[in-house]
Amino acid sequence: MEHIKLSVDKTLSFVSREEIFKFKEESKKHLTALHEGTGKGNDYTGWVELPSQITAAELKDIQETANNLKERVEVLVVIGIGGSYLGAKAVNDALANNFDMLQADNENPLVLYAGQNISEDYLYELMEILENIEFGICVISKSGTTTEPALAFRLLKELLEEGVGKEEAKERIVAITDESKGALRTLADQEGYKTFIIPDNVGGRYSVLTPVGLLPIAVAGHDITKLVEGAKSMQEYTFATNFEENPALLYAATRNALYAKGKGIEILANYNPKLHNIAEWWKQLYGESEGKELKGIFPASVDLTSDLHSMGQYIQEGQRNIFETVISIAKTKHKVVIPEDKDNLDKLNFLAGKRVDEVNKMAELGTQLAHVDGGVPNLKIELPELNEFYIGELLYFFEIACGVSGYILNVNPFDQPGVEAYKSNMFALLEKPGFEEETKKIKERL
Ligand SMILES: O=P(O)(O)OC[C@H]1O[C@](O)(CO)[C@@H](O)[C@@H]1O
């Protein structure tokens, strides 16, 4: 069985094998701690065994709910923020046609997103479009109390009920939340919505393989069974493989070896625009897991070759505190051959007869070598092709490596206390009941 592959060769002129292998025993110990639930934040490690624990009955329930929505709606609005939408968006964009929105014969509803910002224009324009469309809502919030999705849901629920009536709206709304706590649970029970549970021991950013990710992915028409199979294969592979061949342990060890050498920024790069939102999902995963106690590698991302014409200059010659991890797709889905042109004014006839992907691959290799020459260590993650199985492998690989890497840093990779600071200021400024003291204090600062 072929797996996704990690190569760290192009980091070895910056860190030695010994510096990476220094983390060998420690990283193995951390992997065991994740599987046994004995490390920091162990009440949130339910995601570790998730791929092997999901039952066929659970997947069937998710698929049937998706099918019911597919019959009723042209658009499904997924309402959620952070881990409550990034995984679904990442997978849906990675697997969809680039121009999905324009494919009129698409038999699957278009999945749109809301509740991931508080932009009045975004919400206005979304509601304007939805007024003339058969739509449904999948509202996702683990805590059930997050302001952004709650606000969007209040508006879209009203719009839907006005458009199709309360009874039909009930059939088109699915809520994914905590089993018993939070405002969304109370509301969903009161209104009688179909609900799915986010397990207590799975945090938002590790929840893509629960109904949080799986339902919107199934609605978009992708194969959730294959996605879970991919994740399960990576679960088994990373659990059973020696450090030397274990992509998750090597990734965690190499990035920590580079961090110890002053490389404090990791840029995740791709050469396929479908992967843009995989990087957005990865940024939350690593940013919230590691960025604490004044520590952590800052996760950034670029889409190439596009950003070689914007960020390329900095990566090549700016401050030397960065390293780059490239996600590369070995085989494209389609074939486009470059034609011969009799006038050859663009001087591109030397490429005639070659595939566009060959040009892309040479751009990738050329960039990697240039960046290494410029002082940027490079890691490469290769997927044989872009499909459900390998995306499943990639998601689990990043998750398990993140847990190990966080433990190497000696932080709790499963909490995010820093996120509360903006919330409490926002509530104080908006004079939320219960925040009277904070309101008084913050107003004195303005
Ligand atoms: O699902 P919830 O509880 O609405 O939270 C959404 C997001 O907010 C955070 O709690 C803080 O940003 C994230 O960890 C989480 O993914």
The ligand as a MOL file (V3000), in Angstrom:
LIG
                    3D

  0  0  0     0  0            999 V3000
M  V30 BEGIN CTAB
M  V30 COUNTS 16 16 0 0 0
M  V30 BEGIN ATOM
M  V30 1 O -16.9500 25.1570 17.7960 0
M  V30 2 P -16.9060 26.3620 18.6360 0
M  V30 3 O -17.0660 26.0610 20.0930 0
M  V30 4 O -17.9110 27.3920 18.1660 0
M  V30 5 O -15.4740 27.0100 18.5260 0
M  V30 6 C -14.9440 27.4490 17.3030 0
M  V30 7 C -13.4860 27.7270 17.4040 0
M  V30 8 O -13.2400 28.6450 18.4580 0
M  V30 9 C -12.1060 28.2440 19.2120 0
M  V30 10 O -12.5440 27.6800 20.3980 0
M  V30 11 C -11.2300 29.3960 19.5420 0
M  V30 12 O -10.8110 30.0130 18.3820 0
M  V30 13 C -11.4390 27.2240 18.3190 0
M  V30 14 O -10.5850 26.3890 19.0180 0
M  V30 15 C -12.6080 26.5460 17.7210 0
M  V30 16 O -12.2630 25.7790 16.6110 0
M  V30 END ATOM
M  V30 BEGIN BOND
M  V30 1 2 1 2
M  V30 2 1 2 3
M  V30 3 1 2 4
M  V30 4 1 2 5
M  V30 5 1 5 6
M  V30 6 1 6 7
M  V30 7 1 7 8
M  V30 8 1 7 15
M  V30 9 1 8 9
M  V30 10 1 9 10
M  V30 11 1 9 11
M  V30 12 1 9 13
M  V30 13 1 11 12
M  V30 14 1 13 14
M  V30 15 1 13 15
M  V30 16 1 15 16
M  V30 END BOND
M  V30 END CTAB
M  END
